[in-house]
């Protein structure tokens, strides 16, 4: 494990000015010289140790392969020294933005609620929520009985409330993650948590960064004490059985492949029972309980097949029943409701690949072999089912028709623009909304600063139908949608890519601060795993929008939102489609004068980093700047010789190097292997982490090679920012990282 560096270097330059008290009027007079500005800092130069690699009769050199030699102590000492030099260089380049960073951090922090809480989620008689206490780094898991003095309880401040009968606070603190941080070396990152059906136990996994795996713990919620067992390492899935008396959990092998399912009886001293072990290294296992806790589904998947097994939660030792099987890796979610199994999947039908999910049903006690499944809905190319959920009385569908999303509720049993995120209660009996919690980008000053025109307009909206658009709202005056549409605009554009494919492009801007053909722009992209591009409001966006920036989102092929074909048309040998789609959207923004020429920046996270870096390789002159966060940059070497374990899904997404067509495609889109020689690149901020799960060497190798091969202009620096740790769980560290990114973008555009 690489050690973490916390070196703080401050560079100061002093300029000595000469002041003249009098001037001589003569032909020899020379005006005072303008002070010479300090020379820009020089970037570090990483050592090179060339290594020759050959595969499929293709040979190439990798001078920085030593950076990923984690077991080589000498190489890691060099890596530590090089990383320290990168930190110093980044700090020196960004030194003149310190005041700006502080201002941005203050802006972003001011939008955070100091008593931040998740909205209470009702389960049985209890309301569960997490809240952050003032001055604390991590949240506390709490609950309270919904029946106790409801009139004294606030959804916005769920910790409030007092039981006057007993004289006690209503809230129960169940787990303090600040104390968990003490158990795990000052760091608390939870991956999984499941409360037992009887509300007595909490099973959860915490990340042990020293060993790079997740540890399982079970806590008694009545006493607060940890149970003696199960206490397992490398746990990837959890599911309660036997009404909360037993727990199923999945463990991974040393290559992080989930391969075993165990059952542990709570309170028993017996050894945990092994229910399943998949010895084939290509097969992965996961489990989940149905919402009624009657069954646990065990999914196994490999590049060749996907299977779903059913485990009786009342008797987990009675065996596993195969209920579904399909070729290849497909998405399968199984639910149970009143004697029927419901399967939500995107598996091929009759040997034909489908472009979206569909819903099937089969009686749980069906005796036919193979099991017969009936299709619940008539195929409709215009109306796509994106997701499903169940409650006791209704089936809820998330639907999409073109770019528009809707919610549809169906009574059970069945017969034979852009706004900040909100959490709502939706009353299925009358179709009315109640907003429980919503991010308020304008905070408490919304009505004072901007009046009540928006308030009045929204109050007039209502809906009583069961098929509802997200924008149809009925609510009380003190709990209104905060859609900000008077102040921020959201537009949807269709961009024609190189081959005629139509790529959705979403554009957000401030109505007040946007300037036609003079606005800088930031283009987000991801385009992998069939995932929908994240367009949620993030804290830093308002700081850019209010400074006149355009923020755009390119839904390129390879991502979600356009069906399975849209995903498949941007993966493996078709990955170039993702990159060309992104470039087409970038050119569209400039050509349509939405973004000023030479003022466009790119932004990509993880696989999105590959997308943006590849676009820069293709058209470096198109971008002024880019931010790459924990990016996937060294695709050839990572897929051929993985330092960290990869899953079958990763290979399905980016290609199997053993397949010569996939290998050739990987070589063409791998950012590290296609850096343009003697070209002027935009300024780039690459953020990575010493946490080996992110592969810091990929960022370091790419940064070093760009500086080596391109025309390196100190006014267009390539920076490597080492994040102090995973910051997702710490909102103030998030502000600090976001402030650095935003300051970098502002500096890049103004330079």
N, C-alpha and C positions, 0 to 999 in steps of 0.2 A: 504493500500500500504506500503510495507516495505521501510524504509528509506535507503538512499544510503550512504555507508560508504566510506570515502576517507582517511583512516588512512595509513600513510606511516611509517613503522617501519624499522629501520636499526639495525641489530645485528652485533656487533663487538666482537671479542674474542682476547684477548691479551695473548701471551705466553711469559713468562719470561725465558730467556736462561741464564744459568750460564756459564761464561767463566773462564777457569783455566789458570793462567799465567805460571804454572810450574807443572810438574808431578813428583811424588815420585816413584822411582823404588823399590818396596817392594812387599812382598807377600800379603800385605793388600791393594794393589792398586786396585781400581775399576774404570773402564772407565766411562766417563760422561754418564749419562742417556739420551737416546733419548727422546726429548720432547714428552709428551703425546698429541696426537691430541685431539682437542676439541670434546666433546661428541656430537653426532648428536642431533639436536633438537627433542623434544618429540612432537608427534602429539596431538592435542586437543582431549578431550574425551567428546562427546556430552551427555547431560543428557538423561536418559531412563525413559520412562513412558509407561509401557506395556499396550497395548490395545488388547483385544481378539476379533477376527472377525470370523464370521461363514457365509458360503454361500454354497448352494448345499451340505449340510451335511459335509463340509470340514471346519475345525477350524484351525486357525493359529494366531500367536502372532506378533504384530508390535510394537516394543519398541520405534520407532521414528515417529509414526504417528502425534505426537504433532507439528512437524515441518511444517505441512501443515494447521494448524489451524489458518487461516488468520484473523479470527474474534476474536480470543482470544488474548487480549492485553498482558497478562502475558506471554503467549507462544511466542509472537512475540518479546518481550523484551529479552527473553532467546535466541531466534533465532538470534537477532542482536548481542548479546554478543558472541555467538558461531561462527557466521560468521567473527567477528573481530579476533577471535582466529585462524580461518582457514587462514585468510589473513596473519597474522603474521607468521604462520607456513610455508606457501608457500614461503613467502619472505625469511625466514631464510634458508630453504632448497636450494633455488635458488640463495642465496647471492653470491656464488662463480662463478656465471655465468653472473654477471652484465656487465663485460667488453665484454664478448661474445655477450650478448644481444644487447649492444650498437653497436658492430661491425655489427651484423646481421641486425639491424634496419637501419644502414647507408647503407649497401648493398642494402636492399630492397627499401629504399627511393631513392637511386641513380637511380633506374630503372624507377622511376615515372617521367613523364613529368610535369614540373612545370606549364605549360600552358595547362593542360589537357583539352581536348574537345571531346565531342562525334562527330561522323561524321555528317555533315549536312544531314538532311532528307528532300527531296523535297515533298511538298504538295501544289498543286495549284501553284501560283506564288511565294510562299515563301520557303525558306530553314530554317528549325528549328534545333536548336542544344542547348546543355548545355555545358558550359565551367566553369572551376574553375579559378578564378583570383588569382594571386600570393598572398600568405599570408592569403587567405580566407579559411574558413572551409567548406563552402557549395557552390554549383554551382549557376550559373545564367542562366535562360532560355532566349534564344535570338532567333532572326530571322533576315533575310535579304532577299530582293527581288533578285531572281535568275537572273533577267534581267539587273541588274545594274552593269555595269563595270565588267563583268565576268572575264576578263583577269587579274584583280587586286585582285582576290579572291582566297585564298588558301584553299584546303580541309583540310590540316593539321592545318591551323591557320584560322578558319572561321571568327574570329573576325576582321581579317585584311580586308582592302578594304575601298575605299574612293570614294564618288560621287563628281567628280570634277565640275560637273555642278552646284550642289547646295552648294558645299563646306561643306558637312556634311559627317560624317561617315555613312557607309551603314548599320551597325548593329543597331538593335533596341533591347534594353533590356526590356524583358517582365515581368520577375519575379525574384527577388533576394531572394534566399532561406536563405541567411544570415539574411535578414530582417524578413523572416518568423520565423526563430529561436527566434527572439526577441518576436514575438507574442506567441510563445509556450514554454516559459521558458528556452530559450537557446538551444533548441533542434529542429531540422528540419528533419522530416522523411515523405516523400510523398508516398502514396500508389497508388493513381489513378490520372491521369490528362487527360483531353480531350479538345482539341481546337474545337470550333464550326465550322460548315461547311463554314460560311462566314468569318472566321478568325478574328472575333471581340471579342469573349469571350474565357476565359480559365476557365474550371471547374476542381477543384482539391481537394483532401482530404489530410489533414495533421494529423499526430498522436498527440493526446493529452495524454501524458503519465500520467498526474495526474488523468485522468478519464478513461484511458485505452480504448479509442475509437478514431475513425477517424472523423474529422470535415470537412464538405463540405464548400467550398468557391467558388464564381464565381467572376472573375476579368475582367473588361473591358480593353482589350489590347490597345485600342486607347488612353485612358486616364490614365490607370494604377490604377484606383480606384476600390475598392471592391464594388460589387453590394449588395444592401440591402437584397436581397433574390434571390435564396434560401440560407439559412444558417442553415444546419441541422447537427445533431450529429448521430453517429453510422451508417455512410454511407458505403456501401460495393460495389456498382456498379453505373456507370454513362452511359448515352447515350443521345446524342443531337437529337432533332426532330424539325420539322417545320422550316427547313433551319437555325437552330441556334437560333430561337426565343424562344424555350422552351427546358427544360432539364428534362429527366426522371432520377430518382435515387432510389436506393434500400436502405432501412434501416433495421437494425437488432433489434431483441428484446434484453432484458437484458441478455439472455443467448447466445448472439452473433449469433443467427439464422437469416439469411436474410429472411424476411417474408412480407415486404410491398413494393409496387412500387408507387411512387408519380410522378406527373407531375407539374412542376413549370414554369409559363410564365415569362420570363425575363423582368424586368421593370414593371410588374404588381404588384398591391398591394393586389390582391385577394389571398385567402388561396390556398396553393398547393393542388391539387386534388389527392385523393387516387384512383389508378387504380386497384390495386389487393392487397388482404390480405389473406395470407395462415395461418389459425388458427391451423391447424394440426402441432404439435410440431416436427413431423418427416419429414416435407416437407421444402425444402430449395429453394430459388428463386435467379436467377441471370439474368441479361440482357446484351445485346451487340447490337450495331448497325451493319448493313451490311456495307460493304466497300463503297457502292454507296450511303449510307444514305437514301435509299428508305424505309427501314424497320428497326424495332427493334425486336429482338427475345427475348422472355421471356422463360427461362428454369426453370421448376420445377422438382425436383427430390427427391426421398425418397427411402428407402430400397426396396420398392415394385414396383416403376414405375418411368419412366423418360418421360417428356412431353416437347414439343417445341411449343410455341405460337408465332403468328406473329402479330405485331402492325404496322399499317400504319404510317410512320413517318410524313406524311403530315397532318394526322388527328388522333392524338394519342388518342382522346376521343371516337373514333368510335368503340372501342371494341377490343377484342383479338380473333384470330382465331387459333384453334388447327390444326397443320399441321403434327405432328409426335408424336407417343406414343410407348413406349417399356416397357417391364418388367424389373425390377431391375434398378440399377444405371449403366448407360452407358454414354459414351462420345458422345455428339452431337454438332456439329458446323454447323450452317445454313448460307449459303451465297445466295445472289441474283445477277444475271447477265442477263441483256437483256431479261427479261420476264421469266426466269427460276429460280427455287430454287434448290440449290445444298446442299446436306446433306452429311457431312463427319462423319461417326459413326463407332462404333465397336459393335453395337447391334446384338443380335442373329438373324440368318436367318432361317426362317421356323422352329423355335424352337430349332435350333442347335447353340451352342456357337461357335463363330468364333475366330480366333487367331490373327486377325489384322483388321485394319480399311479398309473401302471401301467407294466409292463415288456413291451417288444416285442423280437422277435428276427428277424434276417434274415441269410442267408449273405452274406458279404462280396463274393463273386464272382457274386452274383445278376445275371442278364441281363434280367430282366423290367423293363418300363417302363410304368407306374411300379413302383418296387420294392415287393415284397410283404412285409409284416411280419406275423408271427404273435404272438398274445397268449400269454404264457407261463403266466399264472395265471388261474384261474376267478375272475370277479368275486365279491367277498364284501363286502357292505355293512358287516359287523361288524368285519372285519379290514382295516386300511388299511396300505399300504406307505408309510412315511415317507421312506426312503432306501435306497440300495443301494451295495454296494462289491464289488470283485473282488480275489481273489488267484489264484495259479496253480491252486489245487486247489478253491476254494470260492467260491460266491456268498453274500454275507452281506446279510440284509435287516434293516432296522430297522422293526419293525411296531408298530401301535397298535390296541388294541381298547378302545374307550371312552377313559378317561383313562390306561390302563395301557400301558406300552411294553415291548417284548420284542425279543430278537435271535434270528434264525433263520439257521442256516448250511445250505447246500445244496451237496452235492458236485457238481463240474463234471467233464466236460461234462454238461449237463442232458440227460435222456432226451427224445426227440421229444415311604414317603414322602419324602421330602425328605432329601437327604444332600449333604455337600460333594462337589464334583467330584472324580472319580478317573480316572486313566489306567490301564487294565488290559491285560494280555496275556490273550487268550482262546485256549486250545488247541483247535483245531477237531477234533482227533482224539479227544479224550476229554471235551470240554465243561468243562474246569476253568479257573478264573480265577487269575490272579496279579496282584496289585495292584503296579504299578510306582511310582506316585506318587499321593498324595492330599493335598489341602489339609487340614491338621489345625487345626481351629478352637480346640482346647484346647492345641495345641502339645505340648511334651514332657511336660507334667504330667498328661496324661489319666489314666493308670493310677494314678498316685500319689494324685490328688485324688478320683477317682471309682471306684476299685476295679476289679475284673475281672469283675463280673457280666455286663457287655456282652460282654467278651472271650470268656467261656465260651459264652454263648448263640450268638455268631456262629460259633464254631469248630465247632458241631454242625451247621451248615447245609452242605449240599453238593448238587451236581447233576451228573449224568452224561448228561443228555439234550441233544440238539442244539438244541431249542427252549427258550430260557432267559429267565427274567425277570431284570431288572437286579438284583433283590434276592437272587437265588440265588447264594450265594458259597461257594467252598471255597478256603481259603488257609492258609498257615503261620501259626503264632502270632505271629511277629514282623512280619507283613505283613497285618494284619487291616483289614477295613472299619471306618472311623471314622464310624459313622452318627449318633452323638450322640442316638439316639432316646430314651435315658433322661432326657435333660436338655432337649431341644428337641422340640416336637411339631409335626406338620404335618397339617392337616386340609383336606379337599376339600369344598366346598359348591357347590350348584347354585342360582343366583339367577335368578329370573324377571324378565325385563326388561319394559319398558312394553308390548310387543306379545306377550308370552308366550314369547319366545325364552329358552332356558336358557343362562345365562352361567356358565362355570366360574370359581370363586373359590377360590384357594389361600391358606391362612392358616398362618402360622408364629409360634410364641411359645415363651417359656421356661416350662417346667412349674413351676419354682420361683418365678419373679418375676411371672407374670401374676396380675392381680387382676380378678375378674369385674366387669364394668361400670365399672371404674375405670382401664382401660388406655388410654393414647394409642395411636393407630394410624397407620400409613403405608400408603397404597394406591398400588401401582405400576400403570401402564398404558402401552400403546404403541398397538396396534390399527391397524397399517398394513403395507402391502407383503406381507401374508400371512406375516409373520415371527412365529415363536413367541416369546412374551414371555420375556425372560431372567429365569429364577428361580434362577440360580446364587448360591451363597454369595458375598457380597462382604464385604470387610473391615469395613465400617462396620456391617453388620447385627448382629453380636454385641454391639456397644456399645449398640445400641438394645434388642435382645432382653433383655440382662441388666439393663436399666433398666425392664423391665416393659412394653415396647412390643409391640404386635401388628404384624407385617409381613404385608401381604396383596397378592395379585396378581390382577388382573382380566383374564381372557382374552377381551376384548371382540371383537365382530365387526370385521373388517378385518385382524385378526391371523391367525396360523397355528394349527395344532393341531385345526382343525375342518373341514378340507377347503377346496376352492376356493370353494364356495358361501358358507362362513363368511367368507372373505376378501372376495368380491364384495359381500356384503350389508353391508359396512362401508366402501365406497369410493365415490368420485364422488358421485352424487346420493343415495347411501345412507349418507353419512358420518355423518349424525345418529344412525344406529343405534349407532355406536361410542361416541358421547358419551352417549347415553341408557343404554347398557349400563353404562358406567363410573359414571354417577350412580346407577343401580339398585344396583350393588355397594356404593357408598358408603353409601346409605341402609340397605341390608341390614346392614352392619356396625354401624350405630348402633341400628337398630330391634331387632336381635337381641341388643343389649347386649354384643356382642363388643368394641366400642370405645365408650368413654365419649362421651356427647353433648358436642359442642363440643371434642372432642379428636382430630379426624381431620385428617390431612394428606395431600396428594396428591404424587405424584412422577412426572415424565415426562421422557424424554430425546428430543430431536429431534422426530419426529412425535408422540411421546408427550407432548411439551410442548404441542402443539396440542390434544391430547385433554384434558389436565388444565385448561388455560386455558379451553377451551370449556365444560367442566363447571363451572368457577368462574363464568363468565358466566351459565350457566343457574341455578345454585344457590349463590350466594356464601356464604349462611348455613350451608351444609352443611360447609364446611371451615374449620378454624382456621388452617391454614398450607399452603404448597405450595412445592416445589422444582422449578424448570423448568431443565433443562440444555440448552444450545445449542438452544433451542426454535424450532420453526417456527410463528410467530405471525401474520405478515402475509401470509396466504395469497392474498388478492385481488391485491395489488400484485405479489407475487413471481411468481405464475402469469401475470399479465398482462404485466408488464414485468420479466422476470428480470434481476437484476444479475449473477448467476452462472448459467452454463449449466445448464439442466434437461434431463433425459432423457425419452424417451417413457414410461418406467416411472413417472416422477413425475406426468406428466399423466394416465396411466391410473389412477393411484392417487387423485389429488385432483381431477381434472377438467380438461377443455379449455375455457378461458374463451370461445373462439369458439362453442362450443355453448351456446345460451341456457339450457338446463336445467342444464348443469354450472355455468354462470356464476352462476345464481340460487342453486344449492346452495352454491357457494363463498362467496358473500356471507353466507349464513346461518351457516356454521360457522367462518368466519375469526375468530379470537380478537380481533384488532386492531379489527375493524369491528363488534363486538357487545358492547363493554364497557358494562355497565349504568350509567346515569347515576344519581347520587344514591343509590347503594347502598354498603353497608359491605363492603369486600372483605377476605378473609383476608390475613394477612401472607405475602409471597411473596419467595423468593430466586431471582432469575434469574441463571444463570451463563452467560456467553458469552466470546468470545475476540476479540482484535484480528485474529486470522487471518481473512482475508476469506472463506475457504471456509465459515465458519460463519455469516456474515452478522450481525455484531454489531449492525447497525442495527435488525434485527427486534426484538431484545430491548430496545434503547434506546427505540424508538418505542412499544412496548407499555407499558413502565414509565412513560414520560412521559404517555401518554394515560390510564392508570389513575389516576395522581395527579391529573390535570386533571379527569376526569369523575366519579369516584366520591367518596364521603364519605371524605376522607383522615384517618385517625386515626393520630397518631404512635405509638400503642401497637400498631398493625397496619401496620408499615412495609413498603413495597415497595422491595426492595433489588436493585441490579444489581452482581453480582460479576464482575469481569474476571479470568478465569483467566490466569495468567502465560504459558501456552503450552499446546499439546497435551500432556497429562500421561500418556497411555496407556503410554508407554515408560519412565516414571520412577515407580517404585513409591513413593518417598518423597514426591514431589509429589502422588501419588494420596492418600496418607494425609493430607497437609495439606488438600487440597480436601475430602476426606471428613469430616475433623474440623470444618471450617467448616460444612458442611451439617448435620452431626449436632448441633453446638452451636446452630445456628440453630433446628433443630426443637425441641430441648430448651428453649431460651429461649422459643420461641413458645408452648409448652404450659404453661410455668410462669408466664408473665407474667400 
